[in-house]
Amino acid sequence: MHHRRSLVWLGYFIIWLLLGGLAIGVAWQAHITTLYLGALLIANPAWRPTGWSSSTLVGISKLSILIWASLCFIFIMYLENRLRESTYEHQLLKRGSRYLLWLLSLFTLCYLATRF
């Protein structure tokens, strides 16, 4: 019984690391998408806000990194809490796969936004 419990905690740790790494990848892709959309906004004279130029992308980039990194950190801490709770409820794989689907969906959405 003790061996089984340690395997559950090992699985929890591995799932948390993989999902945390994927969350960092999603945050980075969201940053790239934000820069891409900002560049499109600046390139189009009809939509460009007054006073914006290509140098505005530096500020957009810094703010984007701050926001997406903060959201990623908050999500990773939330993920750790929820996965730890799911080990006691015997739903580790169910919750882990649900978060995996959400993260892959967000990554795909951000990636496809830069391709069209």
For each residue, the residues with C-beta under 8 A, 3 or more apart:
1: 4 5
2: 5 6
3: 6 7
4: 1 7 8
5: 1 2 8 9
6: 2 3 9 10
7: 3 4 10 11
8: 4 5 11 12 87 92
9: 5 6 12 13 87
10: 6 7 13 14
11: 7 8 14 15 92 93
12: 8 9 15 16 83 84 86 87 92
13: 9 10 16 17
14: 10 11 17 18
15: 11 12 18 19 83 92 96
16: 12 13 19 20 79 80 83
17: 13 14 20 21
18: 14 15 21 22
19: 15 16 22 23 79 83 96 99 100 103
20: 16 17 23 24 76 79 80
21: 17 18 24 25
22: 18 19 25 26 100 103 104 107
23: 19 20 26 27 72 75 76 79 103
24: 20 21 27 28 72
25: 21 22 28 29 107
26: 22 23 29 30 72 103 106 107 110
27: 23 24 30 31 68 69 71 72
28: 24 25 31 32 68
29: 25 26 32 33 107 110 111
30: 26 27 33 34 64 68 106 110
31: 27 28 34 35 61 64 65 68
32: 28 29 35 36 110 114
33: 29 30 36 37 110 111 113 114
34: 30 31 37 38 60 64 68
35: 31 32 38 39 57 60 61 64
36: 32 33 39 40 113 114
37: 33 34 40 41 113
38: 34 35 41 42 56 57 60 64
39: 35 36 42 43 54 57
40: 36 37 43 44
41: 37 38 44 47 48 49 52
42: 38 39 48 52 53 54 56 57
43: 39 40 48
44: 40 41 47 48
45: 48
46:
47: 41 44
48: 41 42 43 44 45 52
49: 41 52
50:
51:
52: 41 42 48 49 56
53: 42 56
54: 39 42 57
55: 58
56: 38 42 52 53 59 60
57: 35 38 39 42 54 60 61
58: 55 61 62
59: 56 62 63
60: 34 35 38 56 57 63 64
61: 31 35 57 58 64 65
62: 58 59 65 66
63: 59 60 66 67
64: 30 31 34 35 38 60 61 67 68
65: 31 61 62 68 69
66: 62 63 69 70
67: 63 64 70 71
68: 27 28 30 31 34 64 65 71 72
69: 27 65 66 72 73
70: 66 67 73 74
71: 27 67 68 74 75
72: 23 24 26 27 68 69 75 76
73: 69 70 76 77
74: 70 71 77 78
75: 23 71 72 78 79
76: 20 23 72 73 79 80
77: 73 74 80 81
78: 74 75 81 82
79: 16 19 20 23 75 76 82 83 99
80: 16 20 76 77 83 84
81: 77 78 84 85
82: 78 79 85 86 95 99
83: 12 15 16 19 79 80 86 87 92 95 96
84: 12 80 81 87 88
85: 81 82 88 89
86: 12 82 83 89 90 91 92 94 95 96
87: 8 9 12 83 84 90 92
88: 84 85
89: 85 86
90: 86 87
91: 86 94 95
92: 8 11 12 15 83 86 87 95 96
93: 11 96 97
94: 86 91 97 98
95: 82 83 86 91 92 98 99
96: 15 19 83 86 92 93 99 100
97: 93 94 100 101
98: 94 95 101 102
99: 19 79 82 95 96 102 103
100: 19 22 96 97 103 104
101: 97 98 104 105
102: 98 99 105 106
103: 19 22 23 26 99 100 106 107
104: 22 100 101 107 108
105: 101 102 108 109
106: 26 30 102 103 109 110
107: 22 25 26 29 103 104 110 111
108: 104 105 111 112
109: 105 106 112 113
110: 26 29 30 32 33 106 107 113 114
111: 29 33 107 108 114 115
112: 108 109 115 116
113: 33 36 37 109 110 116
114: 32 33 36 110 111
115: 111 112
116: 112 113
